[in-house]
Amino acid sequence: MATVQPMGPTEEQLEILEYNFSKVNKHPDPTTLCLIAAEAGLSEEETLVSAPAPTALLLGPETHPPTHADSLQTPPHHSRLAP
């Protein structure tokens, strides 16, 4: 008999993570992470794995370090001709 693996955090758990990582502390220390995990009903590992996605959606790309793909983008071309 196969066991059903959880699909990930519930909506309520995601709301708790989003609130804590966006409004309270973007970079929690280990003690705070433990408290966030307990509030959400997740392990600390699940909290760390689940947190980046909601955080990335809320905070936007300016809060993330540049990636190799960012360096491949070319700057906009500026023409010397008047518009």
C-alpha positions, 0 to 999 in steps of 0.5 A: 500500500502506497503512502500519500506524500503531502503536496506542500504547505496549505494555504493557511501555512503559506499565509503564515510564512508570507506574513512572517517572512515579508512583514516580520523578519526577512532573514530570521535567526534560528530561534525565530525560524523555529517559532515560525515553523511551530506557528505554521505547523511545519518542521524547520526544514519544511519552513526553509523549503517553503519560504523562498517561493512566497518570499520571492513573490512578495519581495520581487527580483530586486531582493535576490542576488543576480544570476548568470541569466541576469548577466546575459541580458543586453542593455537597451539600445540607445540611438543617437537619432532624435525621436 
